[in-house]
């Protein structure tokens, strides 16, 4: 099963985040084989972290919650909240297989929180800028709860345009960058 974990930073936690960076990397290293995509969300300056996103394969919902809540930054109080949802990898690839590479252009996390009938289940025709894409689902995989995508786009509005207007209770767009232990 595949899951999205989106941790959002608590205001004033940047110093603690920097102090725990090695503990965070060591924890993530344990899940390297399960990762589909990962990386920080960023403030408008494109540098200041505001959270973390992880898309990964795990045995089930309990394992996904354990991953999200045992994470060292979560345990230390860096995050104000965590979204854990089952997700389906509609592209069938990892971020490392994205043809556009790790750099070049702005990247965004787009979260559409569902309301009513499912929307955007099919992968958009223009896949060239999609890094990851798929529906958010209930734990048992039967109910559509929204859509999550990582996308390269010229700006937040262009990233938002990936999802159908008026089909979501809310849509969030966050700056995002490829993650992973720095080389």
N, C-alpha and C positions, 0 to 999 in steps of 0.2 A: 504494500500500500504506500501511497505517496502523500506527503503532508506539507503544509505551509506553516511555518512558525515565524511570527512577526513580533519581535520585542521592541517596545518603544521606550526610549530613555526618559528617566525622571529628570526634571530640570535640576541643574547644579551637580550632575553626576559625572561630568567629563573627567575631572581629576582622578576619581576612583576608577573610571573606565581605563585610563592610561596605566594606573597602578596594577591592574589585573590583566593586562593584555597577554602576558605569557600564560597565565592560567586559562584564559579564554582559548588561546591557540592550542594548548595542550588538550583541552576538552574536545575541541573541534577536530583535532587530528584523529581522535578515536572514531570519528564518524566519516572520515574521508571517503570511504567506499560507498557510503549511503547518499552522499551529497549529489543533488541535481543542480543546485545553484545556491549561492550564498553571497552575502556582502552587506555592508552598512547602508542604511538610509542616511541622507545628508541634509543639512540645512541649505537654505538658498545660496550660501556662499560656496557650496560645492565641496567643502572641506570638513566642517564640523559634524561629527556623527550625531544622529538623532534616534538611532535604533539599529536593529539587525534583522535580516531576512534569511531564512534557511528553507530551502525546498529539498526534501530528502525522502528516501525510501526506508520505511521502518515496518516491523511486523504488525503493528496495529495501533489504535488510539492510545492505549496505555503507554506504549513505548514512546509515542510522540509527545505525550504530556511529560513523561520522565525526562526526555531529551530537553524539552523547553524549560522545565522548572528546576532541573538539577544543574543547569548551565551556571558557571561561576558568577557571571555578571548578574544573573537573576538572583542567585543566592545572596549576593552582596548588597542588593537593593538598588542597583543601577537602573533597572527597568521599572517603569510605572505600571505597565500592563503588558500582557502577552495575548496574542491571538493565535490559537492552534486550530487548524481546520484540515480535514482530509482534502486532498487536491488530486487532480488527474493530469498527468503530464501529456497534454495533447500533442506536443511536438515530438515526444519520444526521444529527446536528446538532453544532454547536460549543457550548462552554460559554456563549458570548455569546448564544446562542439559547435558553438555559435559561429557561423561563417564570418561574422563581422569582427571577430577578435575581442581582446580585452580592452582596447582603447579606441578612441575616435568617436566623437559625437557624445551627446548627453544621453544618460541612461536613467530610466525611471521604473519604480514599482507602481503599478496601477492596481488598486483593489476596488472592485465593485461589489458592494454588499447587497445581496439579493432582496427582492421584494416581488412576490407574485410568481408569474410564470418564468421558467428559465430563459435566459438570454445568452447570446454569444457562445453557444456550445461548440459551433464549428470554428476551426482555426481560420482567421482572416486570410483572404486570398494573398495579400501582400505580406509574406512571411519573412522577407529579407531582414527586417528590423526586429523581429521577435526573438528574444533570448530564451524566454520560458512563457508558457501560456497554458491555461486550463481552468476548469471549473472548480470552485470550492464546494465541498459536499458535506453532508452529515456524516457522523462517524460510521454509519452502516453503508454509506455510499449511495443511498436511495434518494435523498432530497438535495436539490440544488440550493446552495446558500450564497452564490455569487461567482465572481470570476477574478482570477489573479493573473497578472502578466508582468514580466520584465521586458522592457522595450527600449530600443534606441530611438530617440525622437528629437526634433529640433527644439522642443520646449514642452512645458507641462500641458498646455492646451492640446498640442498635437498628440501627446501621450494619452490624454483623457479621451480623445476622439476615437481611440481604439475600441471603446465600449459604447454600446447603443445608448443614446440619450433616453431619459425617462423610463428606463427599465430597471433602475437600481434605487434602493432607499438612500444610498450614499455612495459616492465615489471618492476615493482618496488617491492623490498622486504625490509620490515622494521621490526626490532625487535619490539615485542609487548608484553604486559602483560595484564592479566585480570584487569579490572578497577572496580570502584565502591568505594563508601565512605569507608575508612578504619574503621574496627570495633574497 
